[in-house]
Amino acid sequence: MIHFLAIDSAAVDWARAQFALTAAYHWLFVPLTMGLAVIMAIAETCYYRTGKVFWKTTSQFWQRLFGINFAMGVATGIILEFEFGTNWSNYSWFVGDIFGAPLAIEGIVAFFMESTFVAVMYFGWEKVSRGFHLTSTWLTGLGATISAWWILVANSWMQYPVGCAFNPDTMRNEMTSFWEVAFSPFAVDKFLHTVISTWIIGAVFVVAVSAWYLLKKREAEREMAIKSIKIAAVVGLLASVGAAVTGDESAYKVAQVQPMKLAAMEALYNGGHDVSLTAVAAVNPFSQPDYKQEEEAPWRIAIPYGLSILGTRTLHGFVPGVNDILKGYTCEDGTVEPSAAEKMERGKMAIIALNNYRRLCADEETFADQDSDGLIAAEKEKQLAVLTENFKYFGYGYIRDESELVPYIPVNFWAFRIMVGLGTLFIFYFAYLMFLWWRKKDISSMKWLLIAAIVMLPCAYVCSESGWLVAEFGRQPWTIQDMLPVTASISDIGSSAVATTFWLFLFLFTAMLVVEISIMLKQIKRGISE
Amino acid sequence: MYPLFSFLQTVISSQEAMAGDKLMFLQHYWWLLVSVLGALLVLMMFVQGGNSLIFSLGVTDDERRMLINSTGRKWELTFTTLVTFGGAAFAAFPLFYSTSFGGAYWLWMLILVTFVVQAVSYEFQHKQGNLLGARPFQFCLQLNGILGPLLLGGAVATFFEGSNFVVAKSNMLEGLAAGGSVVISSWANASHGLDALLCPWVLVFGFAVVFLTRILGILYFMNNVEDANIRSRGSVRLVGQAVPFLILFVAYLVHLLLKDGYAYDAATGAIVVEPYKYLHNLLALWPLAIVLVTGIILVLYGLFRTIVSKTYVGGIWPAGVGTVLTVLVLLLIAGWNCTAFYPSTADLQSSLTIVNASSSLFTLRTMAYVSLVIPFVIGYIAYVWRLMDRKKITKEEITETHHAY
């Protein structure tokens, strides 16, 4: 009988905290690297085509800011890659056969491209031809983008595992189709949504810095500021519309494969047909709501049919809520989704069957000469059949209480609203900048707009980080959806060791961030003067 | 016989080759690739070795800046090689990745931290607005310069000396019912990897790598920086690095050839202790012995010619190639010829081999196709740096350059 799982829950929490810390810091630097790469490459393309020194100065200026930021992305990134092993040892074995490949490809294909051509971009102005330099600048951005592709493939695979099969002899999941993994629809969408969103950050950053020059009435940087705003407005508008479209598609995909995440994002306790989309509701940001008792979150303002459209692409489609998922429900197409209790039971059956199977394999070797009737082999087949039938719910076998299956609703609910709200704001913001350009307005005299442009910068980061909060909080308790929960993924390291490195990294990253911001501000203040 | 050749022959000559043979070939192929990456990483740690000598090779501020700018253009390649080494190990030998990284936690964390602080040190140290001043960052470069090679070298030495871990896949299934740990790989002591540094032979090898990277650093500086003072100082400093390096390296090599190793039975996977295992490996895979000797001769040639000659600054080339060849052979004999590449001192049968730690046939084959781009990657890196290093670093070059550190 299985009673309970003796896992040091503090160890799991610290491992999660450390990974979240590293990822959140990493994501402060990476979007600016990728977003700025596009804008500085466009500026350098203008230089290549016109030969004007102005464009060279402009692209060199943005490249200088890029350089200050770049190293931090690299520094935080290496920790992330190794943390899969250091903190999630079981996970690394259980799915390493699939997950390791994208990481290795990222290194071989993307990182070398990035690190080689970034050096040409920095040091090559006097050493290589203009065309070669321009190519290097684009390749630096391309390298960063390809690397994003592979790491997002890896992330998407964890949210929606495809192209693999479980091998009971090696006791791990093994890849069966590389293309299914690399071009999973979930991955394609996640890649587009994430990369496009980084262009928003690049654009908001460039407009903010330029606005500061205009606000300070700096004559030397005036032309650069105005022209950079134009480039950024175009990139920003395209990107913010693109992020909205791909975001909508992402939400649809989540509804298909991670219904619990969608229910948490929407604080939808009891689902149904014709479900409305919550615009805002009084969800307590600091505690998990009593979803079992409450009908719905109080003070709810909603868009009729909105969630049914978002989740099923039909007006009346069925969207399950938290309680539906726990109790089990029948999908639109008639398939029955079992209750959490049943899934947990079947998960435990799968684990026991696998253990029996492995013991029988050992017995078979030991008693090979005594088992002439093939009794062991027959029993092995039987256990294997039980495993295969229930493997779908393998991860549920590690769940102790069904409440573990509900992600932390407040974070999902609010982070989702912040992301969508700010994302919508950016569409209007960049559209307005384009409108002013079209009407030939002099924005350097519009003080309130310039101040607003600077305020937008922290908003862009909040928006982007919120997106990751939704994606990663929403999939709890799973490291790999339905297959492996965080409690069964960790390494055998005491919580105190992980807590120590957590504080160490927090201190290091924060110190480095403070220095980076300070240097960045000084560089901006210095402007284009040498 | 030389196993790779025979496998290669099997795979090429017959389409009907058994899946088992293919798997065995790919496991050897991927151990080769991981070894090549490891060997390149040791070479590229000339960046670390060089950084550890900034204050001894450079006396004036200008000289130090030239040195920092010289390694500052290559550090990203070293970093990328380290990351790719980790990624390739993960993809090809996931059980090694999960066992070593999740077990020798502190060892890997220390390595990571020193590389992380190094990454920002170039960009930040001489910039206006750097609140901390240049000193802490130069200290970080030096810290990484010593600890990076020492700890990575130490990690490689554990391939021969063994580590204190246990692998029990049943934990994930039985730990649940028994109320015990569900984690497959666990370290058998509480130090989580720091115990490696208590083994004297790990330290001997680690410090040999430290002095080797310092030699490579000096040779690289002498080639890359055109400055009479730095070159003449480098030539002198080489002697001080060469003596301890040779003592430590020869000591370790002799120890390695005389020591026991863990061998596995190709049919059953059972692991036994075999006296003189690594010596046997070199004799069985005799072409590797020739490569090893060639590598060592090349390193010595680059080293001594630079010390003796007043004008020769090309020592990094023979010494660099020699380093790659030497380290490559050391890593290959750790994993090929039925050798456990990650021996467990806690439980013999837990030891990792390229067979029990590897990915599936499908993944190894897919990744083998991906590996075909590696020559192109090496090609464009070589092309770019031939272009970029045509002009050596001088005082003027740094002031002209747009992006000086």
Interface residues (C-beta under 8 A of the other chain):
Chain A: M1 I2 H3 F4 L5 A6 I7 Q60 Q63 R64 G67 I68 F70 A71 M72 V74 A75 T76 G77 I78 I79 E81 F82 F84 G85 T86 N87 W88 S89 N90 Y91 S92 W93 F94 G96 D97 I98 F99 G100 A101 L103 A104 I105 E106 G107 I108 V109 F111 F112 M113 E114 S115 T116 F117 V118 A119 V120 Y122 F123 G124 W125 E126 K127 V128 F132 N167 T170 M171 R172 E174 M175 T176 F178 I351 I352 L354 N355 R358 G397 Y398 T487 A488 I490 S491 D492 I493 G494 A497 T501 L504 L508 A511 M512 V514 V515 E516 S518 I519 M520 L521 K522 Q523 R526
Chain B: R73 K74 E76 L77 F79 T80 L82 V83 T84 G86 G87 A88 F90 A91 A92 P94 L95 Y97 S98 T99 S100 F101 G102 G103 Y105 W106 W108 M109 L112 V113 F115 V116 V117 A119 V120 Y122 E123 F124 K127 Q128 G129 N130 L131 L132 K169 S170 M172 L173 E174 G175 L176 A177 G179 G180 S181 V182 V183 I184 S185 S186 W187 A190 H192 S359 S360 F362 T363 T366 M367 V370 S371 V373 I374 V377 Y380 I381 V384 W385 L387 M388 R390 K391 E400 T401 H402 H403
